[in-house]
Structures are given as structure tokens and as C-alpha cells.
């Protein structure tokens, strides 16, 4: 299995991406992986250990995985800034998934996984009418409530920026993205930080405001969805009450799972439990396919 670089046409926008495909065909599904705010497609390819790379693990277990640099990042960093708002990214990302399926001549199950702002987008896409083309979604790092602490104050301070929130330095990365000492390796930490750059201000402002939108949006989701909260979060409140509140908001999904991931901070994939989280997401996707085949769920 080799992780490769590709360029994906997406509704008039070219998105740079990393991709990996299984040796055995046909694939069990195709997964679009969306990185967080200020990060990049490389988030999904952390080399710290087997399974920290979602691209490698997913393809090893039979899935096509496409990790894109979202609109406003990578090859599309110079696009019209208005297209970097979350709502404008949604049709571009759906188009990119369509394009890649066509290129691979793949007509099987389609899934989306997202981290942080990418998970916010994934949840918004699950509520979009076009989600009927999807077999399921998963995400980690969606906030219902922000914390009242130094980490939250740091991200709130970026609101005054005009075009981009700044690239976080190593100390801020440690504060915002990682959990307790011992829950990640130095290799994983250093690589994860290299994935970060500036964040388009349009998506930043919209992402911060989504905590007020979820009570209206989440109950409209019908397709299967799996959301995870990391117990070592610093920017947002992430506890059992959050899990129960999310379950309630996702009550109309045909198959919703919400879990609290122990042993991780915000960038779950960079932690020792990254493999466990990735396996859980892939198991959920496989479960969605099996339940549909059995006629137990439909959407």
C-alpha cells in the first residue's frame, strides 16, 4: 500500500489530496477524510505508528481513502475567500467525492470522516439533502460548548484577524491539540504540528458560531453518524454530559453513536489511542454497510 498525491477536480476547484487504495478489489467503500482548521490532508497520515495513519489503516482494511486539502488550503489556497466559508465548502466537497468515485469507477458505499472543523463540516454534510448518497459519517472534535480557560481564550483571540487565523506555534499546538503527558509520542507530536498553517478567517468565524446552530441542525440528520469527544480536550467541554446531549440532538438519525474517547486530546489521531479510534470509525462504517444489507436500517 502506497499513499500518493493527487489533484481532485471539485466543481471548478482543484483540491490537492492524499490517497490510498486497497490491494484487493473491489473496495469495501470509499472514505473522504476532512482535516481540521489550520491543518492539512497530512493530518490523516501521521507516521508515528501503525494505525496513526488513517490512510494506511483504512486501505489495509479494504477501503479507498481520500484525504483532501479542503477549500482554502493546499492547491486551492488562492481561491475566492468567500468559497472558504463552511457552507460554500459543502458543495465543493460533495463534488470532489463524486469526481473521485467516477475516476475510480467506484459505485459502492461512500463515507465521510472529519476532524475538528472537518468534523463540523462532516456533520453539516450529514444534514444536507445530498447526504442521501452517503452510507455514513464520523467525526471527532465537534463542540457543543466551549470551555472558559486559556485554550478557549487563545482561539477566541483570532477573531480580530482579517484574512487568516495565524499558524499555531509549538507551545500553542501542545496546549490546544494534545492530551496528557504520556498519551502521545514526541514523533507524533512533531509531525502533527508540521501539518498546521494558517486558517481562512471565513471558516474560523463560521466554525466558532456553530455551537449555536447545532440544536437546529443535528435533529435533521437522518443518515448514520458517529461522533466522538476526546476526554483530554482543552478548547471545549468534552464529558459524559456532552455525549448525552449529542445523543439527544441526533435522535432522528437511523443509527447514531456518540462516544467519549479516553486518553486523547483534540488531535486524536496523534495519540496512542489513534489506532483504536480509527478502528472504531472503520468498524462503524462496516456496520452501516452490514445493517443496510440486512434491511435493518435505511435512509
C-alpha positions as a printed Julia matrix, in Angstrom:
299×3 Matrix{Float64}:
   0.0    0.0     0.0
   1.34   3.41   -1.02
  -0.02   6.82   -0.03
   0.01   9.01   -3.12
  -0.5   12.66   -4.0
  -3.34  13.54   -6.35
  -5.31  16.51   -7.62
  -9.09  16.17   -7.49
 -11.47  18.26   -9.58
 -14.34  19.51   -7.45
 -16.92  21.7    -9.11
 -14.41  24.03  -10.74
 -11.97  23.91   -7.81
  -8.87  21.7    -7.8
  -8.17  20.12   -4.43
  -4.79  18.62   -3.58
  -5.13  15.35   -1.69
  -3.5   12.22   -0.35
  -4.99   8.9    -1.34
  -4.55   5.21   -0.64
  -6.39   2.19   -2.06
  -6.56  -1.46   -1.06
  -4.68  -4.12   -2.96
  -7.73  -6.36   -3.05
 -10.65  -5.13   -5.13
 -13.48  -4.32   -5.04
 -13.03  -1.98   -2.11
 -15.41  -2.13    0.87
 -16.16   1.58    0.49
 -14.67   4.97   -0.19
 -13.91   7.41    2.62
 -13.49  11.17    2.22
 -11.33  12.43    5.11
 -11.56  16.1     6.11
  -8.86  17.79    8.2
  -9.36  20.42   10.88
  -8.91  24.17   10.92
  -5.39  25.26   10.02
  -4.31  21.66    9.37
  -3.95  19.72    6.11
  -4.59  16.37    4.47
  -1.38  15.17    6.14
  -3.24  15.0     9.46
  -4.62  11.66    8.28
  -1.16  10.24    7.55
   0.71  10.52   10.86
   3.71   8.11   10.64
   4.23   7.7    14.39
   2.95   4.13   14.48
   0.86   1.61   12.57
  -2.7    2.86   12.69
  -1.88   6.51   13.39
  -2.16   6.93    9.63
  -5.85   6.61    8.79
  -4.89   6.46    5.11
  -2.74   3.38    5.61
  -5.08   1.65    8.04
  -8.2    2.3     6.0
  -6.65   0.98    2.8
  -5.13  -2.01    4.62
  -8.66  -2.89    5.76
 -10.17  -2.62    2.31
 -11.26   1.0     1.82
 -10.32   3.68   -0.67
  -9.32   6.71    1.41
  -9.15  10.24    0.0
  -7.81  12.91    2.39
  -8.23  16.3     0.73
  -6.75  19.69    1.48
 -10.08  21.44    1.98
 -11.05  24.59    0.0
  -8.68  27.38    1.0
  -5.78  25.0     1.7
  -3.08  23.39   -0.43
  -3.7   23.71   -4.16
  -6.83  25.82   -3.58
  -5.26  28.27   -1.12
  -5.72  31.17   -3.54
  -9.43  30.67   -4.3
 -12.03  33.35   -3.64
 -12.06  33.7     0.18
 -15.87  33.53    0.15
 -15.58  29.9    -1.02
 -13.77  29.02    2.22
 -16.88  29.51    4.34
 -18.21  26.2     5.62
 -21.45  26.42    3.7
 -19.6   27.14    0.46
 -17.2   24.26    1.06
 -20.01  21.71    1.26
 -20.93  21.58   -2.47
 -17.23  21.59   -3.4
 -16.54  18.62   -1.15
 -19.55  16.66   -2.42
 -18.35  17.37   -5.97
 -14.85  16.19   -5.07
 -16.21  12.91   -3.71
 -18.31  12.43   -6.84
 -15.29  13.14   -9.03
 -13.06  10.67   -7.22
 -15.69   7.92   -7.32
 -16.01   8.48  -11.07
 -12.24   8.38  -11.55
 -12.01   5.1    -9.62
 -15.14   3.74  -11.33
 -16.43   3.02   -7.84
 -20.15   2.7    -7.11
 -20.08   1.22   -3.61
 -20.67   2.75   -0.15
 -19.49   6.31    0.45
 -18.42   7.64    3.84
 -17.01  10.84    5.29
 -14.8   11.24    8.36
 -13.78  14.6     9.79
 -11.61  16.08   12.49
 -12.29  19.38   14.3
 -13.53  21.91   11.7
 -13.56  18.95    9.32
 -15.91  17.16   11.73
 -18.12  20.25   11.86
 -18.28  20.1     8.05
 -18.95  16.36    8.15
 -21.89  16.92   10.5
 -23.23  19.73    8.31
 -22.9   17.47    5.25
 -24.81  14.73    7.08
 -27.69  17.2     7.41
 -27.54  18.25    3.75
 -30.06  16.76    1.26
 -27.1   15.38   -0.72
 -26.26  13.16    2.26
 -28.59  10.54    0.78
 -25.62   9.49   -1.35
 -23.69   8.68    1.84
 -23.75   5.44    3.81
 -22.48   7.09    6.99
 -20.39   9.82    8.6
 -17.97  10.01   11.51
 -16.29  12.91   13.25
 -14.24  13.88   16.28
 -13.88  17.33   17.81
 -17.33  18.91   17.41
 -18.07  21.4    20.18
 -21.44  21.91   21.83
 -19.92  24.26   24.41
 -16.56  25.99   24.59
 -14.52  25.97   27.78
 -13.69  29.02   29.87
  -9.92  28.73   30.06
  -6.64  29.73   28.44
  -7.11  27.4    25.47
 -10.54  28.83   24.63
  -9.24  32.35   25.13
  -6.48  31.61   22.62
  -8.82  30.58   19.82
 -11.23  33.43   20.63
  -8.37  35.91   20.21
  -8.12  35.09   16.5
 -11.46  36.76   15.74
  -9.81  40.12   15.02
  -7.73  38.72   12.14
  -8.75  39.96    8.68
  -7.92  37.09    6.32
  -6.42  34.15    8.24
  -6.09  32.93   11.79
  -2.36  32.51   12.49
  -0.36  29.3    12.35
  -0.06  27.97   15.87
   3.42  27.67   17.36
   4.66  24.51   19.09
   3.59  25.63   22.56
   0.09  26.56   21.4
  -0.16  23.28   19.49
   0.67  21.42   22.7
  -1.97  23.38   24.61
  -4.77  23.1    22.08
  -4.25  19.78   20.34
  -2.7   17.23   22.67
  -3.78  15.45   25.83
  -1.97  14.45   29.0
   1.76  13.71   29.01
   2.43  10.12   28.05
  -0.64   9.84   25.81
   1.35  10.63   22.63
   4.9   10.24   21.38
   7.33  13.01   20.5
   7.35  11.79   16.89
   3.57  12.04   16.66
   3.56  15.48   18.26
   6.23  16.89   15.97
   4.65  15.51   12.81
   1.17  16.7    13.79
   2.48  20.24   14.29
   4.06  20.25   10.81
   0.59  19.79    9.32
  -0.54  23.19   10.61
  -0.59  26.52    8.78
  -2.92  29.5     8.63
  -6.7   29.05    8.77
  -9.05  31.02    6.47
 -10.93  33.52    8.61
 -14.29  32.79    6.94
 -14.29  29.17    8.1
 -12.91  30.1    11.52
 -15.72  32.55   12.26
 -18.43  30.22   10.99
 -16.99  27.22   12.87
 -16.91  29.14   16.15
 -20.56  30.09   15.73
 -21.79  26.53   15.07
 -22.37  25.83   18.77
 -25.48  28.0    18.39
 -26.62  26.15   15.25
 -26.45  22.53   16.36
 -29.81  22.45   18.2
 -31.49  23.19   14.87
 -29.18  21.22   12.56
 -28.41  17.95   14.35
 -32.04  16.78   14.73
 -32.43  16.97   10.93
 -29.74  14.31   10.36
 -31.22  11.04    9.17
 -28.21   9.11    7.91
 -25.93   7.06   10.22
 -23.48   9.2    12.18
 -20.75   8.5    14.74
 -19.37  11.38   16.81
 -16.52  11.17   19.28
 -15.49  13.54   22.07
 -11.92  13.38   23.4
 -11.68  13.41   27.18
  -8.48  15.49   27.11
  -9.97  18.42   25.18
  -8.88  21.86   26.35
 -10.78  24.18   23.99
 -14.24  22.73   24.51
 -16.29  20.97   27.16
 -15.98  17.24   26.5
 -17.58  14.96   29.08
 -20.39  12.46   29.63
 -22.99  15.23   29.68
 -21.79  16.37   26.24
 -22.11  12.8    24.98
 -25.68  12.53   26.25
 -26.61  15.94   24.83
 -25.27  14.93   21.41
 -27.19  11.66   21.52
 -30.35  13.61   22.18
 -29.69  16.02   19.32
 -29.05  13.1    16.93
 -32.26  11.34   17.91
 -33.64  11.26   14.35
 -30.67   9.5    12.8
 -31.38   5.92   11.78
 -28.15   4.89   13.5
 -26.32   7.34   15.79
 -23.4    6.6    18.1
 -21.66   9.12   20.37
 -18.66   8.15   22.47
 -16.12   9.67   24.84
 -12.59   8.75   23.78
 -10.3    8.29   26.75
  -6.6    9.08   26.55
  -6.63  11.76   23.87
  -6.66  15.48   23.31
  -8.18  17.3    20.34
  -5.96  15.74   17.65
  -6.97  12.18   18.48
  -5.09  10.6    15.56
  -1.75  11.78   17.0
  -2.27   9.9    20.29
  -1.51   6.34   21.3
  -5.25   5.65   21.1
  -5.3    6.92   17.49
  -5.33   3.36   16.19
  -8.24   2.44   18.48
 -10.23   5.49   17.36
  -9.57   4.81   13.68
 -10.6    1.17   14.08
 -13.79   2.27   15.8
 -14.69   4.62   12.96
 -13.95   1.97   10.34
 -15.98  -0.58   12.3
 -18.89   1.87   12.33
 -18.67   2.24    8.55
 -18.56  -1.52    8.12
 -21.53  -1.87   10.48
 -23.53   0.66    8.44
 -22.96  -1.39    5.3
 -23.95  -4.64    7.03
 -27.1   -3.16    8.59
 -28.2   -1.8     5.22
 -27.6   -5.12    3.51
 -29.67  -6.8     6.21
 -32.51  -4.32    5.74
 -32.24  -3.18    9.37
 -31.58   0.47    8.55
 -32.32   2.67    5.57
 -32.13   6.4     4.94
